[in-house]
């Protein structure tokens, strides 16, 4: 009689699966909680301690680590020596292993999880059995995913056992799963010991969705997530519209990072990972109108993101232009009725209650990975005011707004702000004067009396002079150039207030 060893943390459909195995002639060996569930379902099952003739010890830490278990799993059926040793030790082969693991990830995600709790939820016997069965997939079927139960039963009914191709597929899934499981443990303990950059980096992500293509149609792509966090596409719920594309996800993520900077009602219009309009207002309607008017051309085919519920009044405005995505923490029913009239418009509901920051940011390069702390600050601990004229309270408010935005614009970056709204954005230029000219050209007459933000210091005074000629009244920048005094002198010449933040925000 064929034997199946069943020991699962997730009991979903396990009774039905085992019932089918029994009907197909399998003897079932089981452990602990799984054994109790199967017995309560009146299924014929042997407790593992009765099978091995060894009791569970150390509060259940040792129960499957036994030659009768691992010999039965690992023995090659075509190896004469293996078979002789099995016969000598009176060990039967085990043909199917169905195991899933202690919920380590769920344990460490709980509030106030202690190190002791985490350690006790590190599974030892489970991964050992899984790896043994997966290694010997030529002869053993290994099942870790409840979604695979029916496929395994169907193939056993058809051919007496799953095909070798299926067994290999299941084995590969096991090694992916155990690698991911170990990665969670390694990362948790690495964080506990305080190691910032370990000698080996282990990461694990779950597939959220395959994508139609990548940046371009000839590139294959998929979206993987590590964990669900606020202001993240990983936790987004799509309420309507076409499937998200690779570029949609990149743009939506960039928009959300800008929204995250603001506590007041804000609307961000974004295209190709750069904002084309950002504005705050007394309500979402006012904020949207201001953001839209910054650049009504670039917003075409772009993204709108907000930290406020989308209502019917704003929905009517949004449907008057072509947008790819609208992102908000919620939508009213009336707003959804209006927005859903646009068949392809993607509507994303994103959790925005907390502003938890990821510890590290990762960017791939050819054959490598760059890792850095997340840029979750805007200003340093202290600002300095090097010019003769100091900014007014209102100018300081506008400068703060501008610096929050310029932080998220591709370098070299210049942003002009007036009345709690961007009026000009110069992004991704090879020199800072070029970025300033683009921002001023976009702003036109609105540059008069606006404030300017730069993501990095001015290497010379030419950017200040360009701003002065358009009557920019205040400038915020990191400072730190050996020629800072030239920029200060130019500001003083034109009665411009300047603020040094002492914190740069390059974005490559």
C-alpha positions, 0 to 999 in steps of 0.5 A, a space after each residue: 500500500 502506498 503511503 502519504 505523510 500529511 502534516 499541515 499548518 493550513 488545514 484548508 481542504 485537507 480533509 477532502 484531500 486525504 479522503 480522496 487519497 484513502 479512496 485511492 489506496 493510500 495509507 495516511 501518516 500524520 502528526 499533531 493537529 493534523 492528525 486530530 482533524 483527520 480523526 475527527 473527520 472519521 478518516 483512517 490515519 496513523 499517528 506518526 509516533 505509532 508509526 515510528 515507535 518513537 514519542 514526540 519530544 521537546 514539546 513537539 520540537 522533535 517528531 518527524 526527524 526519524 530514520 523511518 520517515 526520512 529513509 522512507 522519503 529519500 530512498 531511491 527506488 532504483 538503487 539496490 543498496 537503498 532497498 536492501 537497507 530499507 529492508 534491513 531497517 524495516 522502513 517502508 517507502 513514503 510516496 507522497 508528502 503533504 506539508 505546509 509550514 508554521 506561519 512564521 511570516 504571520 507571526 512576526 507581522 503581529 503587533 508586539 511579537 517577541 523574539 521568543 514567539 518568532 523563534 518558536 514559529 521557526 519550523 524545522 521538521 516541515 522544511 526538512 521533510 519538504 526538501 527531502 521529498 523535493 530532492 527525491 521527486 523522481 519517486 515522491 510527490 510533494 505537495 505544499 500548496 492547497 491549490 495543487 490538491 485537486 491536480 494531484 488527485 486527478 493525475 493519481 486517478 488517471 495514471 496511478 501517480 502524478 507525472 514526472 513533469 508534475 512532480 518536478 513542478 511541485 518540487 521546484 515550488 517547494 524549494 522556492 517556498 522553503 527559500 522564501 521561508 528561510 529568507 523571512 527568518 534570516 531577514 528577521 534575525 538580521 534585523 534583530 541583531 542590528 546588521 545593516 548590510 549583511 554579507 549575503 542578502 536574502 529577499 523574498 517577494 510574492 507574485 501579485 500579477 503578471 503584466 501584459 509587458 514591461 516598459 515596452 511591448 517586447 519586454 516581459 514583466 511581472 509585479 512582485 510584492 514583499 508586504 502590504 504597506 500604506 501608500 503602496 501599490 502592493 496593498 492597492 485594490 483595483 475597483 475598475 478599469 484595464 489591468 495595470 501595466 509596468 509603466 502604470 505601476 511605476 507612475 502610480 508609485 511615484 505619485 503616491 510618494 508625493 501624496 505621502 509628503 502632505 497632511 493637508 488635502 492634496 492632488 498630484 497630477 503625474 506623467 512619466 514619473 514626474 509631477 506635472 501639477 501638485 496643489 493643496 486646497 480647502 477641499 479636493 475640488 479646489 486642489 484638483 482645479 489648481 493642479 490641473 491648471 498648472 499643466 493641462 497638456 501634460 496631464 493628458 494620459 497621466 495619473 491623478 492621486 489624492 489623499 482625500 475621498 473622491 466625490 461626485 463633483 470632482 469625478 465629473 471634472 476627472 472624466 472630462 480629461 483622458 487619464 490612465 489612473 485615479 488613486 484615492 483612499 476612497 470613492 463615493 458611490 456617486 463618484 464611482 458611477 460617473 468614473 466607471 463610465 470610462 471603460 478603461 480608466 483604472 481606479 485604485 483604492 489605496 490605504 493612506 492612514 499611516 506613513 510607515 517608511 520602508 527601511 531600504 530602497 532597492 534599484 537593480 543594475 546589470 548583475 547587481 542591486 543597489 541598496 540605500 536607506 529610504 529618503 523619508 526626510 525632507 529637511 535636516 534638523 536645522 535650516 539656515 537663512 544666509 541672505 539679508 532678506 529673510 522669507 516671510 511666513 507665507 514664503 516659508 510655507 510656499 518654500 516648504 511645499 516646493 521642497 516636498 515636491 522637488 524631492 520627487 522630481 528627477 534631477 536636476 530639478 527645479 520647482 516653482 510654487 505659488 499659492 500652495 500649487 506648483 506653477 512650473 516644474 523643470 525635471 531631469 536636465 543636465 544642468 540646473 539653469 536648464 531646469 530653471 528655464 523650463 520651470 519658468 517657461 511653464 509658469 509664464 506670468 505666474 513665476 512673478 512672485 513665486 518661490 523656487 526649490 532646487 533639489 541640490 545646491 547651485 554650483 554658481 549664481 546663474 540659476 539665481 539670476 535666471 530666477 531673479 529676472 522672472 521676479 522669483 521672491 524666495 529660493 530654497 536649496 541644500 547649500 554646500 557649494 564652495 561658491 555658495 557666497 556667489 548665490 547669496 550675493 546674487 540673492 541680495 542684489 535682487 532682494 531675494 530670500 534664500 533658505 539652506 536646508 542642508 539636505 540634498 534630494 538627488 533623484 536619478 
